[in-house]
Amino acid sequence: MPENPQTGATGDDTHEEAISDAHTEYVIMSSIRTYTVVYILLMVLATAKVGFHGLGLGNTAFIGIILVLATVKILLIAGYFQHLIEEPRSITYMMLTSLFMVLLLVAAAGYSIQGA
């Protein structure tokens, strides 16, 4: 194959570069699409709290719904914006373990305050 005088690459190299560029563009576009969908979901979940507040549910039901919405938002943010989905499973398990430990500390603090 003749060399390209500008890049010094053969014809096969430029074809591979074109494929690589197309793949990179596809990955960027799909990640933009994914981030946009996650952002819209976060906005919907944030405004859903106001909608549930307007339904006149009891305090216990409203707090339960708010906790579920907050958990879903946390999972979306940790998974996509902090790239936890792309990490090895061991990192995910470490994060879940640390979350569990934080929840234990919060429960212990609540029990301690309630007992005082």
Buried (B, 14 or more C-beta within 10 A) or exposed (E): EEEEEEEEBEEEBBEEEEEEEEEEEEEEEEEEEEEEEBEEBBEEBEEBBEEBEEEEEEEEEBEEBBEEBEEBBEEBEBBBEEEBEEEEEEEBEEBEEEEEEEEEEEEEEEEEEEEE
